Amino acid sequence: MFAKMEARLKAATKAEKAEVVIKNGKIIDVFTLTIYEADIAITDGVIIGIGEYEGNEVIDAKGAYISPPFIDGHVHIESAMVPPEEFARIVVPKGVTTVMADPHEIANVGGIEAVRYMIEAAKGLPLDVKVMVPSSVPATSFENSGASLTAEEVETLFEETEAYGLAEVMDYPSVFSAQKEMLAKISAAKKRHKPIDGHAAGLDTVGINAYRVAGIENDHEAVTAEEALDRIRRGMYVLMREGTAAKDIEALLPILTSSNARRCVFATDDKHLDDLVDEGSIDASIRKAIRLGVEPLQAIQMASLNAAECFKLTEKGAIAPGYEASFLFIEDLQQLTIQSVFVKGECVAQNGKLVQSLREYVAPPAYLLDSVHMTLKKESLQLKLEESQKANVIAVTPGSIVTKALVEEVTVENGQFVPSVKQNQLKLVVAERHHRLGHVGVGVVKGFPIKNGAIVASIAHDSHNIVTCGTDDLSIYKAISHVAELKGGIAVVSEGEVLADVSLPLAGLMSLESYSTVYRTLSALEESLGKIGFDEKWNPFLTLSFLALPVIPELKLTDLGLFDVRSFSHIDVGVNDV
């Protein structure tokens, strides 16, 4: 340790040459939001000086802007449908070199050993994956997941692994009621001075107060400017989310001022692989913020320094002495054209491609490759309603994971709900797939413009049962059965025929193929949507995957039935007139 520090200090004081010097670059100073020209001297992967320096190796930036790399404040890698190694291939060339990763999805399938796998799979990559320990597995007791994580297991992960903090505390009723198991998880993080993430969807100011008292420091669930401001005023960081289903940046940016911008960070949360490839990760969030009027330097500050300070990453987030020598060469600030990505002084990506070889993949535990265990009877897909009875309907909104609770007249024949394309009312089904319990929740969903057939996924936040919506029971049954045969995946079905699918055998969440292969199969899947009448631009699969999450307002469906998040209880689909 002392030898490394001695070498750094000798280079810093110019007693010896630096190992590497970057010249002819325009440094983005995220402390003062200014740009200036100077050399950047690097030794042992650390910036040891800014000014005029000599080095054993000189890299010519050729007039490029030199920016700190970007940090994703909250991401579920599993939502990209590839393991950490392939995820790194996608996001590092886009300027993201650190992610705060919550393996909540795979933990709900495989428990503590699944978290250990993600920690191991994330090691030795050019992407610094800070794995947060999932706090709410399962998210609630109102559904059946594949596994659970106890407070004792949270302690074990903190003691035995490199786990960085406590991931989103979703079970807020347990926090408010001071439930001992939840408080023990929070305490395990607090006594180690580890960051604690929030998940304050729909909470009022009293709820936010309680969250802060418990020690929860940030939240990515603000969907209105008022909610964002409420959190900032109570000392929280707001993670402005821009994923595939949830797109909140435009709604939140109106609160941004020079006075409060330092409390704002970017996060993707859940973003599908095709969107990561086509649009980008945090780089896409920065571009969107710039298009909406945010100054480029401020947007970059939010993606770097703010995120680093939020998560106590003291050696990341800026171009300054003592900081990690990770940075980007950017050609154009308005378009955020990234030429090169450096991590700890080494160039790891150029012109959108990873140039550093990755180590061999970490093999997942065998049980994670055989995670679909279910029985399904056709009659379990029936939804019994009385003639002329109204129904509680889940209404989806493109670009949001929040649903609206509606009460509508529906079509009933022979005592059974019949989906109606004309009324835009489809059947929604969540089937338990972990323990062969045979539980099936059935409801009514509005907002999916499907004319015939069904879509299905074994990705159903957060317990990851199988979720499908469709126009008829034949398509729904075929869809669920097919995904079970794949041992996990997503598919499009019409009239009993599988039109396209993507196999996701790793916990029913991720592929074992390269990201480029998965991208091609996703493209074929997207094309098949047109054959069932879906011609919208939004992603129906990610929207579908959140319809089973009973901690996001207002109505959701679990394998145990229709769930009202407002009352935090199950309710009947049928509505009896008073």
Wavefront OBJ file of the C-alpha trace (Angstrom):
o trace
v 0.000 0.000 0.000
v 2.752 2.437 0.972
v 4.743 1.565 -2.155
v 1.803 2.454 -4.373
v 1.216 5.706 -2.534
v 4.902 6.567 -2.724
v 4.875 6.050 -6.502
v 1.773 8.203 -6.869
v 3.217 10.995 -4.745
v 6.514 11.006 -6.626
v 4.620 11.390 -9.882
v 2.308 14.021 -8.406
v 5.254 16.134 -7.253
v 7.024 15.559 -10.595
v 9.921 13.816 -8.886
v 9.256 11.041 -11.383
v 7.362 10.865 -14.643
v 3.754 9.786 -14.549
v 2.978 6.453 -16.161
v 0.489 8.027 -18.579
v -0.302 11.624 -19.500
v -3.362 12.729 -21.461
v -2.678 15.873 -23.499
v -4.701 18.206 -25.726
v -8.012 17.531 -24.056
v -10.751 19.813 -22.738
v -11.504 18.726 -19.180
v -15.103 18.851 -17.988
v -14.923 20.099 -14.409
v -18.050 18.781 -12.692
v -17.225 20.694 -9.508
v -17.521 24.138 -11.118
v -19.399 23.232 -14.324
v -16.651 24.698 -16.468
v -14.296 23.431 -19.169
v -10.549 24.019 -19.208
v -7.452 22.654 -20.928
v -4.718 20.849 -19.010
v -2.756 17.617 -18.924
v -4.097 14.677 -16.919
v -1.332 12.657 -15.271
v -1.988 9.046 -14.285
v -0.035 6.540 -12.211
v -1.278 3.191 -10.936
v -4.730 3.795 -12.403
v -5.206 6.983 -10.385
v -5.185 10.622 -11.478
v -2.167 12.094 -9.704
v -2.083 15.530 -11.263
v -3.812 18.134 -13.406
v -1.580 20.720 -15.067
v 1.607 20.270 -17.081
v 3.129 16.809 -16.724
v 5.494 14.434 -18.474
v 4.700 10.762 -18.831
v 6.234 7.514 -19.982
v 3.239 7.227 -22.292
v 1.418 10.158 -23.863
v -2.132 9.914 -25.190
v -3.307 12.689 -27.489
v -6.959 13.545 -26.860
v -6.973 15.566 -30.095
v -9.216 18.263 -28.720
v -11.874 15.930 -27.313
v -13.851 16.790 -24.212
v -12.726 14.651 -21.286
v -15.610 13.712 -19.031
v -16.020 11.557 -15.962
v -17.708 8.298 -16.961
v -21.327 7.708 -16.039
v -22.879 5.882 -13.109
v -26.259 4.167 -13.255
v -27.837 4.875 -9.882
v -30.166 1.893 -9.899
v -30.388 -0.986 -12.349
v -31.616 -4.548 -12.517
v -29.136 -6.168 -14.880
v -31.529 -9.077 -15.329
v -33.958 -6.792 -17.171
v -31.455 -6.665 -20.030
v -31.926 -10.451 -20.277
v -28.179 -11.162 -20.238
v -25.733 -11.846 -17.375
v -23.236 -9.215 -16.155
v -20.512 -10.143 -18.651
v -22.712 -9.436 -21.674
v -24.307 -6.438 -19.981
v -20.839 -4.897 -19.685
v -20.298 -5.327 -23.426
v -23.358 -3.172 -24.051
v -23.059 -0.329 -21.550
v -19.307 0.275 -21.173
v -18.868 1.531 -24.773
v -21.737 3.916 -24.019
v -19.745 5.538 -21.225
v -21.235 3.715 -18.234
v -18.440 2.263 -16.117
v -20.219 1.869 -12.771
v -23.673 0.553 -11.943
v -25.528 0.192 -8.666
v -27.029 -3.205 -9.370
v -29.926 -4.740 -7.499
v -30.145 -8.496 -8.260
v -33.635 -8.496 -6.848
v -35.014 -10.373 -9.841
v -32.769 -13.413 -9.708
v -32.910 -13.406 -5.897
v -36.674 -13.895 -6.061
v -36.042 -17.013 -8.118
v -32.923 -18.442 -6.497
v -32.344 -16.804 -3.113
v -28.989 -16.140 -1.492
v -26.965 -18.371 -3.832
v -28.365 -16.493 -6.827
v -27.085 -13.248 -5.289
v -23.687 -14.857 -4.746
v -23.669 -15.876 -8.407
v -24.341 -12.303 -9.546
v -21.559 -10.996 -7.307
v -19.088 -13.504 -8.757
v -20.262 -12.940 -12.347
v -19.693 -9.204 -11.904
v -16.045 -9.486 -10.860
v -13.119 -8.666 -13.112
v -15.078 -6.686 -15.686
v -14.365 -3.218 -17.107
v -17.767 -2.395 -15.628
v -17.675 -1.808 -11.872
v -20.818 -3.559 -10.652
v -21.696 -2.507 -7.125
v -24.092 -5.249 -6.062
v -26.702 -4.173 -3.551
v -28.305 -6.828 -1.354
v -32.026 -7.176 -2.123
v -34.069 -6.097 0.884
v -37.516 -7.308 -0.067
v -37.496 -10.887 -1.313
v -40.324 -11.504 -1.793
v -41.561 -7.950 -2.280
v -44.717 -8.730 -0.309
v -46.498 -11.702 1.238
v -49.302 -11.374 -1.307
v -47.651 -13.586 -3.937
v -45.517 -16.705 -4.231
v -41.885 -16.259 -5.183
v -39.192 -18.830 -5.764
v -37.181 -17.879 -2.708
v -36.777 -15.450 0.151
v -33.910 -13.512 1.714
v -33.956 -13.296 5.488
v -32.272 -10.697 7.668
v -29.761 -13.360 8.682
v -28.915 -13.979 5.024
v -28.545 -10.243 4.422
v -26.026 -10.179 7.285
v -24.241 -13.160 5.752
v -23.920 -11.462 2.365
v -22.513 -8.319 3.974
v -20.037 -10.386 5.991
v -18.899 -12.826 3.323
v -19.107 -10.942 0.017
v -18.357 -7.565 -1.555
v -22.029 -6.536 -1.393
v -22.067 -2.750 -1.416
v -25.337 -1.727 0.235
v -29.003 -2.523 0.816
v -31.152 -2.412 -2.300
v -34.551 -0.785 -2.667
v -36.713 -1.178 0.412
v -39.981 -1.997 -1.306
v -41.943 -3.363 1.627
v -42.693 0.033 3.124
v -45.530 -1.237 5.377
v -42.901 -3.303 7.214
v -40.818 -0.156 7.666
v -43.726 1.931 8.932
v -44.843 -0.769 11.367
v -41.256 -1.275 12.587
v -41.354 -4.948 11.643
v -38.305 -6.527 13.267
v -37.145 -8.526 10.242
v -37.081 -5.434 8.025
v -35.440 -3.270 10.671
v -32.763 -5.939 11.095
v -31.952 -5.737 7.369
v -31.741 -1.943 7.520
v -29.604 -2.147 10.659
v -27.221 -4.577 8.959
v -26.489 -1.895 6.371
v -26.477 1.092 8.722
v -23.988 -0.366 11.186
v -21.596 -0.906 8.281
v -22.231 2.602 6.920
v -23.573 1.175 3.676
v -26.045 3.055 1.458
v -29.725 2.117 1.602
v -31.939 2.512 -1.441
v -35.587 3.488 -1.378
v -38.648 2.473 -3.336
v -41.240 5.026 -2.281
v -43.843 4.519 -4.995
v -46.920 6.601 -4.254
v -45.882 7.544 -0.725
v -47.122 10.815 0.742
v -44.907 13.170 2.714
v -45.592 11.341 5.984
v -44.362 8.149 4.377
v -41.259 9.913 3.077
v -40.608 11.253 6.580
v -40.729 7.715 7.963
v -38.465 6.472 5.192
v -35.830 9.046 6.071
v -36.086 8.266 9.781
v -35.337 4.637 8.925
v -32.163 5.741 7.125
v -33.271 5.344 3.513
v -31.323 7.824 1.403
v -32.618 7.862 -2.175
v -35.615 7.011 -4.313
v -36.192 6.248 -7.990
v -39.997 6.062 -7.843
v -40.897 9.756 -8.081
v -43.130 10.156 -11.133
v -44.215 13.782 -10.705
v -42.287 16.986 -10.097
v -44.103 17.423 -6.784
v -43.038 13.974 -5.592
v -39.434 14.671 -6.565
v -39.393 17.965 -4.690
v -40.945 16.351 -1.609
v -38.073 13.888 -1.505
v -35.340 16.471 -2.044
v -36.776 18.679 0.710
v -36.541 15.744 3.088
v -32.893 15.118 2.359
v -33.162 12.352 -0.214
v -31.465 12.004 -3.543
v -33.891 11.664 -6.443
v -32.890 9.122 -9.060
v -34.543 10.280 -12.267
v -35.576 7.078 -13.975
v -35.584 6.456 -17.703
v -36.026 2.816 -18.577
v -38.081 0.886 -21.078
v -41.482 0.959 -19.372
v -40.941 3.785 -16.874
v -39.881 7.077 -18.437
v -39.937 9.812 -15.807
v -37.230 12.310 -16.784
v -39.517 14.643 -18.700
v -41.994 14.806 -15.817
v -39.292 15.430 -13.199
v -36.967 17.905 -14.910
v -39.217 20.945 -14.262
v -38.099 20.910 -10.615
v -34.416 21.095 -11.565
v -32.686 24.314 -10.494
v -29.100 25.314 -9.834
v -29.948 25.043 -6.135
v -31.234 21.471 -6.091
v -29.592 19.804 -9.096
v -26.872 18.327 -6.890
v -29.517 16.064 -5.313
v -30.503 14.569 -8.667
v -29.067 11.449 -10.296
v -29.987 9.309 -13.314
v -31.044 5.651 -13.230
v -32.399 3.178 -15.758
v -33.975 0.723 -13.289
v -35.299 -1.700 -15.910
v -34.232 -1.392 -19.530
v -34.534 -4.084 -22.162
v -31.528 -5.141 -24.173
v -32.817 -3.796 -27.477
v -33.395 -0.363 -25.953
v -29.928 -0.381 -24.385
v -28.393 -1.180 -27.756
v -30.518 1.228 -29.802
v -30.887 4.158 -27.376
v -28.231 3.722 -24.742
v -28.090 3.584 -20.974
v -27.340 6.630 -18.828
v -25.935 8.298 -21.934
v -29.479 8.232 -23.324
v -30.770 9.891 -20.143
v -28.190 12.657 -20.515
v -29.123 13.225 -24.154
v -32.790 13.433 -23.271
v -32.112 15.906 -20.474
v -30.075 18.055 -22.869
v -32.872 17.952 -25.452
v -35.265 19.121 -22.741
v -33.118 22.134 -21.900
v -30.616 20.995 -19.274
v -27.102 22.318 -19.811
v -24.776 19.494 -20.923
v -22.315 20.006 -18.062
v -25.090 19.870 -15.489
v -26.501 16.685 -17.013
v -23.035 15.119 -16.957
v -22.609 16.216 -13.337
v -25.863 14.449 -12.439
v -24.621 11.272 -14.120
v -21.201 11.324 -12.484
v -20.375 13.418 -9.418
v -23.908 13.460 -8.018
v -24.241 9.701 -8.349
v -20.813 9.107 -6.830
v -21.610 11.263 -3.813
v -25.057 9.717 -3.415
v -23.492 6.273 -3.111
v -20.323 7.258 -1.244
v -18.077 6.378 -4.178
v -15.364 8.727 -2.994
v -12.870 7.952 -5.778
v -15.327 8.229 -8.659
v -17.321 10.921 -10.397
v -14.773 13.587 -11.353
v -11.556 14.370 -13.214
v -9.331 15.424 -10.311
v -6.235 14.312 -8.367
v -6.864 11.281 -6.181
v -9.772 10.105 -8.302
v -9.869 6.896 -10.290
v -8.402 7.448 -13.757
v -11.608 6.569 -15.561
v -12.876 9.007 -18.154
v -14.439 9.459 -21.569
v -13.346 11.206 -24.737
v -16.433 12.982 -26.090
v -16.480 14.608 -29.504
v -19.721 16.584 -29.257
v -21.434 17.586 -26.011
v -24.894 18.191 -27.468
v -25.041 14.774 -29.124
v -22.813 13.158 -26.487
v -20.729 11.361 -29.087
v -18.428 9.058 -27.123
v -15.151 8.228 -28.862
v -13.219 6.340 -26.188
v -13.773 4.923 -22.713
v -10.922 4.589 -20.219
v -11.086 2.618 -16.974
v -8.265 3.073 -14.471
v -6.032 4.509 -17.157
v -6.628 1.814 -19.785
v -8.689 2.229 -22.939
v -11.463 -0.381 -22.787
v -13.817 0.804 -25.543
v -13.596 2.817 -28.747
v -16.222 3.993 -31.199
v -19.018 2.026 -29.576
v -17.165 -1.291 -29.239
v -15.434 -2.971 -26.329
v -11.741 -3.402 -27.138
v -10.726 -5.169 -23.945
v -11.014 -8.954 -23.828
v -13.280 -10.250 -21.090
v -12.447 -13.118 -18.788
v -14.273 -16.431 -19.060
v -17.892 -16.498 -18.002
v -18.852 -17.532 -14.498
v -21.051 -20.618 -14.751
v -24.374 -20.221 -12.943
v -25.484 -22.856 -10.414
v -27.281 -25.725 -12.153
v -30.547 -25.140 -10.296
v -30.830 -21.671 -11.847
v -30.995 -23.324 -15.265
v -34.038 -25.362 -14.217
v -36.272 -22.866 -12.455
v -39.703 -23.404 -14.024
v -41.767 -25.933 -12.072
v -45.491 -25.671 -12.574
v -48.779 -27.363 -13.302
v -51.498 -25.629 -15.292
v -55.090 -26.684 -15.863
v -57.097 -25.048 -18.624
v -60.040 -24.440 -16.308
v -57.812 -22.355 -14.022
v -57.802 -19.669 -16.736
v -61.518 -19.014 -16.256
v -62.708 -15.787 -14.644
v -66.145 -16.219 -13.141
v -68.418 -13.179 -13.123
v -72.144 -12.684 -12.858
v -74.202 -11.477 -15.802
v -74.180 -7.647 -16.072
v -71.610 -7.482 -13.273
v -69.027 -4.734 -13.555
v -65.359 -5.483 -13.008
v -62.258 -3.913 -11.525
v -60.029 -3.328 -14.536
v -56.268 -2.722 -14.630
v -55.546 0.129 -17.062
v -51.991 0.396 -18.369
v -50.341 3.591 -19.569
v -47.486 3.406 -22.098
v -44.281 4.820 -20.617
v -45.333 4.135 -17.040
v -45.383 1.166 -14.690
v -48.149 2.790 -12.649
v -51.614 1.514 -13.532
v -55.032 3.071 -13.080
v -57.908 1.332 -11.331
v -61.078 1.403 -13.418
v -64.546 -0.037 -12.887
v -66.131 -0.979 -16.202
v -68.825 -3.077 -17.755
v -67.354 -6.213 -19.300
v -68.605 -9.008 -21.519
v -69.865 -12.051 -19.588
v -71.084 -15.251 -21.230
v -72.162 -18.373 -19.343
v -70.842 -16.874 -16.141
v -67.362 -16.287 -17.565
v -65.531 -13.107 -18.539
v -64.937 -12.953 -22.273
v -62.146 -10.686 -23.570
v -63.317 -7.931 -25.913
v -60.995 -6.472 -28.533
v -63.619 -3.824 -29.290
v -63.667 -2.630 -25.669
v -59.888 -3.109 -25.368
v -60.414 -5.510 -22.466
v -58.109 -8.533 -22.456
v -57.622 -11.365 -20.017
v -54.562 -11.078 -17.758
v -53.149 -14.215 -16.138
v -50.359 -14.739 -13.589
v -49.431 -18.405 -13.051
v -47.146 -19.568 -10.231
v -44.060 -21.280 -11.681
v -41.699 -22.051 -8.802
v -43.157 -24.780 -6.583
v -45.983 -26.411 -8.587
v -48.547 -24.793 -6.300
v -51.037 -24.455 -9.131
v -51.994 -20.914 -8.149
v -53.340 -18.802 -11.003
v -54.528 -15.207 -10.757
v -56.915 -14.002 -13.458
v -58.014 -10.426 -14.130
v -59.009 -7.879 -16.757
v -56.487 -5.515 -18.342
v -57.054 -2.543 -20.616
v -54.507 -0.816 -22.840
v -52.829 -3.588 -24.831
v -53.923 -3.175 -28.479
v -53.766 -6.888 -29.253
v -56.298 -8.059 -31.829
v -55.704 -11.821 -31.669
v -53.474 -14.083 -29.617
v -51.343 -13.503 -26.545
v -47.989 -12.323 -25.266
v -46.249 -14.078 -22.387
v -43.145 -13.805 -20.196
v -41.508 -15.582 -17.279
v -40.310 -12.116 -16.291
v -42.977 -10.809 -13.910
v -41.689 -8.450 -11.269
v -40.798 -9.252 -8.670
v -41.651 -12.866 -7.944
v -41.249 -13.775 -11.616
v -44.141 -16.080 -12.093
v -45.429 -16.409 -15.655
v -47.558 -13.488 -16.840
v -49.609 -13.347 -20.018
v -52.412 -11.340 -21.545
v -54.472 -12.279 -24.534
v -57.702 -12.405 -26.440
v -58.599 -16.055 -25.843
v -57.881 -18.954 -23.501
v -56.387 -21.159 -26.230
v -53.641 -18.635 -26.965
v -53.074 -17.939 -23.274
v -52.767 -21.638 -22.413
v -50.405 -22.256 -25.330
v -48.304 -19.238 -24.370
v -47.831 -20.322 -20.750
v -47.148 -23.938 -21.718
v -44.547 -22.908 -24.290
v -42.600 -20.706 -21.890
v -42.643 -23.533 -19.347
v -41.162 -25.860 -21.982
v -38.418 -23.299 -22.680
v -37.624 -23.217 -18.933
v -38.269 -19.506 -19.148
v -38.622 -16.917 -21.855
v -40.934 -14.555 -23.694
v -43.147 -15.332 -26.652
v -45.877 -14.200 -29.020
v -48.698 -16.660 -29.755
v -51.681 -16.590 -32.086
v -54.369 -19.238 -32.613
v -52.330 -21.882 -30.853
v -49.177 -21.171 -32.855
v -45.945 -19.729 -31.450
v -44.969 -16.889 -33.771
v -41.686 -15.975 -32.073
v -39.880 -16.508 -28.795
v -36.733 -15.719 -26.826
v -35.373 -18.462 -24.589
v -34.306 -17.279 -21.115
v -33.124 -20.401 -19.283
v -31.057 -18.609 -16.626
v -33.606 -18.271 -13.811
v -36.260 -17.665 -16.456
v -34.800 -14.165 -16.716
v -31.621 -14.225 -18.784
v -30.225 -15.788 -21.926
v -26.975 -17.708 -22.205
v -26.379 -16.324 -25.698
v -24.353 -13.264 -26.685
v -26.130 -9.944 -26.471
v -25.991 -9.606 -30.252
v -27.801 -12.941 -30.663
v -30.442 -11.941 -28.132
v -30.841 -8.626 -29.934
v -31.601 -10.428 -33.189
v -34.178 -12.713 -31.583
v -35.806 -9.728 -29.889
v -36.049 -8.018 -33.265
v -37.859 -11.061 -34.666
v -40.138 -11.056 -31.627
v -40.958 -7.390 -32.170
v -41.793 -8.038 -35.811
v -44.196 -10.803 -34.799
v -46.211 -8.381 -32.664
v -47.652 -6.881 -35.828
v -49.198 -10.254 -36.644
v -51.364 -10.064 -33.520
v -52.352 -6.467 -34.176
v -49.901 -4.713 -31.875
v -48.521 -1.788 -33.873
v -47.545 0.621 -31.085
v -44.004 1.904 -30.475
v -43.889 1.090 -26.753
v -42.601 -2.232 -25.410
v -45.522 -4.426 -24.308
v -43.358 -7.049 -22.606
v -41.805 -4.771 -20.010
v -45.175 -3.158 -19.342
v -46.645 -6.649 -18.971
v -43.861 -7.683 -16.598
v -44.797 -4.970 -14.101
v -48.479 -5.879 -13.924
v -47.651 -8.477 -11.275
v -45.739 -6.107 -8.962
v -47.929 -5.355 -5.918
v -45.901 -2.408 -4.643
v -46.536 -0.089 -7.597
v -49.964 1.636 -7.698
v -52.797 1.193 -8.341
v -54.064 -2.281 -9.333
v -51.875 -5.314 -9.977
v -52.376 -9.060 -10.369
v -50.432 -11.757 -8.514
v -50.769 -15.527 -8.636
v -53.113 -15.139 -5.657
v -55.466 -12.709 -7.374
v -56.212 -9.033 -8.001
v -54.319 -6.690 -5.690
v -55.192 -3.106 -4.739
v -51.948 -1.339 -3.860
v -53.849 1.570 -2.301
v -55.376 -0.630 0.399
v -52.511 -3.151 0.218
v -54.946 -6.041 -0.011
v -56.475 -8.456 -2.476
v -59.873 -7.558 -3.897
v -62.428 -9.300 -6.084
v -62.451 -8.697 -9.819
v -66.229 -8.494 -9.813
v -67.843 -5.345 -8.447
v -71.203 -5.565 -6.745
v -73.353 -2.446 -7.106
v -74.188 -0.875 -3.776
l 1 2 3 4 5 6 7 8 9 10 11 12 13 14 15 16 17 18 19 20 21 22 23 24 25 26 27 28 29 30 31 32 33 34 35 36 37 38 39 40 41 42 43 44 45 46 47 48 49 50 51 52 53 54 55 56 57 58 59 60 61 62 63 64 65 66 67 68 69 70 71 72 73 74 75 76 77 78 79 80 81 82 83 84 85 86 87 88 89 90 91 92 93 94 95 96 97 98 99 100 101 102 103 104 105 106 107 108 109 110 111 112 113 114 115 116 117 118 119 120 121 122 123 124 125 126 127 128 129 130 131 132 133 134 135 136 137 138 139 140 141 142 143 144 145 146 147 148 149 150 151 152 153 154 155 156 157 158 159 160 161 162 163 164 165 166 167 168 169 170 171 172 173 174 175 176 177 178 179 180 181 182 183 184 185 186 187 188 189 190 191 192 193 194 195 196 197 198 199 200 201 202 203 204 205 206 207 208 209 210 211 212 213 214 215 216 217 218 219 220 221 222 223 224 225 226 227 228 229 230 231 232 233 234 235 236 237 238 239 240 241 242 243 244 245 246 247 248 249 250 251 252 253 254 255 256 257 258 259 260 261 262 263 264 265 266 267 268 269 270 271 272 273 274 275 276 277 278 279 280 281 282 283 284 285 286 287 288 289 290 291 292 293 294 295 296 297 298 299 300 301 302 303 304 305 306 307 308 309 310 311 312 313 314 315 316 317 318 319 320 321 322 323 324 325 326 327 328 329 330 331 332 333 334 335 336 337 338 339 340 341 342 343 344 345 346 347 348 349 350 351 352 353 354 355 356 357 358 359 360 361 362 363 364 365 366 367 368 369 370 371 372 373 374 375 376 377 378 379 380 381 382 383 384 385 386 387 388 389 390 391 392 393 394 395 396 397 398 399 400 401 402 403 404 405 406 407 408 409 410 411 412 413 414 415 416 417 418 419 420 421 422 423 424 425 426 427 428 429 430 431 432 433 434 435 436 437 438 439 440 441 442 443 444 445 446 447 448 449 450 451 452 453 454 455 456 457 458 459 460 461 462 463 464 465 466 467 468 469 470 471 472 473 474 475 476 477 478 479 480 481 482 483 484 485 486 487 488 489 490 491 492 493 494 495 496 497 498 499 500 501 502 503 504 505 506 507 508 509 510 511 512 513 514 515 516 517 518 519 520 521 522 523 524 525 526 527 528 529 530 531 532 533 534 535 536 537 538 539 540 541 542 543 544 545 546 547 548 549 550 551 552 553 554 555 556 557 558 559 560 561 562 563 564 565 566 567 568 569 570 571 572 573 574 575 576 577 578
